[in-house]
Amino acid sequence: MIGNIYSNIKMSQEDRILLHLINNGKISNKECNEIYGFRHLPSVIRYLRKRNIKITSEPRNGKNRFGGNVYWVDYTLAPMREQPHQVQKMIQNFKLQYGAK
């Protein structure tokens, strides 16, 4: 098992990221690649947003190991009270099904 407790469960990329957001609140493209092996998180986030799941994008910047400027985005799941009712139900079902926090 590599990196997470859900790695042996057959799930779509979108469901894995949604579950990660439910449990951890946020994720970056780098974390997504390191934990799940997905290389393009923005497309997964776009799909989740099309399902009316409210996810915010928070731009970040810093320095890489060579001192160069780098830019990335942290994606954060909006609080339950801001999610549409149908999304709240879906999130509750995810929590029950996968034992999420």
Phi, psi and omega in degrees: 000126184251111166081330184209159186284350182259007186294336180267359179265131179286111181219154174286163176301319182297317179293322178298317181290320177299316178297320177299315180296321178298316184281327189243345178088323182210165177203149174246167179299321180296314178299317180301315180294316182292320185275314189250347180079013177274134185263346183224080181301322182305325179290325177293317179298318179300317178298314180298320179295325177295337176272014178070020176276124182278117179228128180265154177248127180239106180296140178229158172212158181188203181242145174273182184294346179260004180088002179280155179287137176229155182227138175209173181234134169263131177258129185236133176287127178295153179302153182306320183296339179268349181279146174300155183305316181297325178289321177302317178296317180298318180296318177299318178297319177300314181300317180291315184293320186249007179065034180290165181296000000 
